[in-house]
Amino acid sequence: MLEEARSENEIRIVSGDLRDDFYAGLVDRIRPLAKNVKLIVLNKIDLTGNAFYKAVAEGGGVAYKSSADYRMPHFLLVGDSQFRLELDHKQTKAVASFSNPAIGKILKSAFDDLEKEILKEAA
């Protein structure tokens, strides 16, 4: 999915804890796109040594660590219609689509609403 991302695509990511078994393999791909990334990490964890979080933050992207407990599906949204959405977090089952603007719109709205909540809690 990140292979399809272009420099003008916004990338929104909601993750519980940026598990290395998934995100470590994406560090090199995200670096050139980092300025377009908005990342929300839901779990209260130490991200000091997390290479993906560091690549986004140092590359000019926006990276939030939530200090509250939010329940939300984990997803990656590229542009308006390409996504990977976890359906069952415990089993790490997910669906992906490269062209579904209806679901993309819902994910974008959910991300933007959560971002507003996180910014409110930080104020």
One Martini backbone bead per residue (centre of mass of N, CA, C, O) as a GRO file, in nm:
protein
  123
    1MET     BB    1   0.059   0.062  -0.022
    2LEU     BB    2   0.311   0.251   0.003
    3GLU     BB    3   0.393   0.211  -0.295
    4GLU     BB    4   0.136   0.393  -0.395
    5ALA     BB    5   0.244   0.631  -0.270
    6ARG     BB    6   0.254   0.973  -0.284
    7SER     BB    7   0.369   1.285  -0.206
    8GLU     BB    8   0.051   1.393  -0.192
    9ASN     BB    9  -0.029   1.184   0.010
   10GLU     BB   10  -0.211   1.111   0.269
   11ILE     BB   11  -0.126   0.966   0.595
   12ARG     BB   12  -0.314   0.750   0.808
   13ILE     BB   13  -0.252   0.637   1.152
   14VAL     BB   14  -0.372   0.364   1.357
   15SER     BB   15  -0.227   0.252   1.668
   16GLY     BB   16  -0.142   0.089   1.947
   17ASP     BB   17   0.212   0.008   1.927
   18LEU     BB   18   0.393  -0.036   1.682
   19ARG     BB   19   0.467  -0.307   1.577
   20ASP     BB   20   0.756  -0.447   1.464
   21ASP     BB   21   0.637  -0.684   1.282
   22PHE     BB   22   0.524  -0.443   1.090
   23TYR     BB   23   0.677  -0.147   1.101
   24ALA     BB   24   0.982  -0.204   1.052
   25GLY     BB   25   0.935  -0.269   0.735
   26LEU     BB   26   0.841   0.061   0.683
   27VAL     BB   27   1.062   0.274   0.732
   28ASP     BB   28   1.188   0.319   0.443
   29ARG     BB   29   0.906   0.398   0.311
   30ILE     BB   30   0.832   0.648   0.505
   31ARG     BB   31   1.051   0.864   0.489
   32PRO     BB   32   0.968   1.012   0.207
   33LEU     BB   33   0.654   1.052   0.347
   34ALA     BB   34   0.645   1.179   0.640
   35LYS     BB   35   0.516   1.471   0.588
   36ASN     BB   36   0.221   1.307   0.530
   37VAL     BB   37   0.204   1.210   0.827
   38LYS     BB   38  -0.047   1.069   1.049
   39LEU     BB   39  -0.007   0.968   1.394
   40ILE     BB   40  -0.167   0.724   1.613
   41VAL     BB   41  -0.114   0.626   1.952
   42LEU     BB   42  -0.306   0.459   2.189
   43ASN     BB   43  -0.100   0.349   2.369
   44LYS     BB   44   0.076   0.346   2.678
   45ILE     BB   45   0.396   0.393   2.552
   46ASP     BB   46   0.726   0.347   2.475
   47LEU     BB   47   0.887   0.523   2.180
   48THR     BB   48   1.194   0.575   2.179
   49GLY     BB   49   1.283   0.298   1.995
   50ASN     BB   50   1.092   0.365   1.757
   51ALA     BB   51   1.150   0.382   1.421
   52PHE     BB   52   0.881   0.478   1.302
   53TYR     BB   53   0.821   0.716   1.485
   54LYS     BB   54   1.088   0.861   1.424
   55ALA     BB   55   1.052   0.894   1.115
   56VAL     BB   56   0.804   1.073   1.133
   57ALA     BB   57   0.899   1.299   1.328
   58GLU     BB   58   1.176   1.366   1.168
   59GLY     BB   59   1.012   1.399   0.873
   60GLY     BB   60   0.747   1.601   0.946
   61GLY     BB   61   0.544   1.465   1.091
   62VAL     BB   62   0.261   1.348   1.278
   63ALA     BB   63   0.284   1.254   1.634
   64TYR     BB   64   0.074   1.069   1.851
   65LYS     BB   65   0.016   1.031   2.203
   66SER     BB   66  -0.194   0.887   2.400
   67SER     BB   67  -0.348   0.955   2.738
   68ALA     BB   68  -0.592   0.794   2.655
   69ASP     BB   69  -0.868   0.570   2.628
   70TYR     BB   70  -0.907   0.440   2.310
   71ARG     BB   71  -1.154   0.306   2.091
   72MET     BB   72  -1.009   0.170   1.790
   73PRO     BB   73  -0.943   0.097   1.495
   74HIS     BB   74  -0.692  -0.018   1.305
   75PHE     BB   75  -0.513   0.195   1.059
   76LEU     BB   76  -0.446   0.258   0.703
   77LEU     BB   77  -0.440   0.569   0.512
   78VAL     BB   78  -0.435   0.641   0.162
   79GLY     BB   79  -0.568   0.901   0.112
   80ASP     BB   80  -0.919   0.821   0.018
   81SER     BB   81  -0.903   0.471  -0.066
   82GLN     BB   82  -0.656   0.346   0.087
   83PHE     BB   83  -0.652   0.038   0.292
   84ARG     BB   84  -0.599  -0.082   0.633
   85LEU     BB   85  -0.823  -0.296   0.830
   86GLU     BB   86  -0.895  -0.395   1.139
   87LEU     BB   87  -1.125  -0.643   1.261
   88ASP     BB   88  -0.922  -0.836   1.444
   89HIS     BB   89  -0.694  -0.779   1.676
   90LYS     BB   90  -0.628  -1.052   1.816
   91GLN     BB   91  -0.585  -1.187   1.508
   92THR     BB   92  -0.496  -0.985   1.288
   93LYS     BB   93  -0.738  -0.903   1.109
   94ALA     BB   94  -0.765  -0.788   0.762
   95VAL     BB   95  -0.840  -0.529   0.535
   96ALA     BB   96  -0.808  -0.436   0.184
   97SER     BB   97  -0.783  -0.133  -0.026
   98PHE     BB   98  -0.744   0.061  -0.346
   99SER     BB   99  -1.082   0.136  -0.395
  100ASN     BB  100  -1.260   0.303  -0.124
  101PRO     BB  101  -1.409   0.596  -0.061
  102ALA     BB  102  -1.621   0.533   0.158
  103ILE     BB  103  -1.428   0.419   0.372
  104GLY     BB  104  -1.220   0.645   0.363
  105LYS     BB  105  -1.410   0.864   0.477
  106ILE     BB  106  -1.458   0.729   0.750
  107LEU     BB  107  -1.159   0.714   0.842
  108LYS     BB  108  -1.095   1.013   0.823
  109SER     BB  109  -1.307   1.107   1.026
  110ALA     BB  110  -1.211   0.938   1.266
  111PHE     BB  111  -0.932   1.059   1.280
  112ASP     BB  112  -1.007   1.361   1.307
  113ASP     BB  113  -1.167   1.326   1.570
  114LEU     BB  114  -0.933   1.210   1.739
  115GLU     BB  115  -0.737   1.442   1.702
  116LYS     BB  116  -0.914   1.652   1.848
  117GLU     BB  117  -0.916   1.507   2.122
  118ILE     BB  118  -0.608   1.509   2.167
  119LEU     BB  119  -0.576   1.818   2.154
  120LYS     BB  120  -0.761   1.875   2.395
  121GLU     BB  121  -0.598   1.710   2.612
  122ALA     BB  122  -0.331   1.891   2.566
  123ALA     BB  123  -0.458   2.186   2.652
   0.00000   0.00000   0.00000
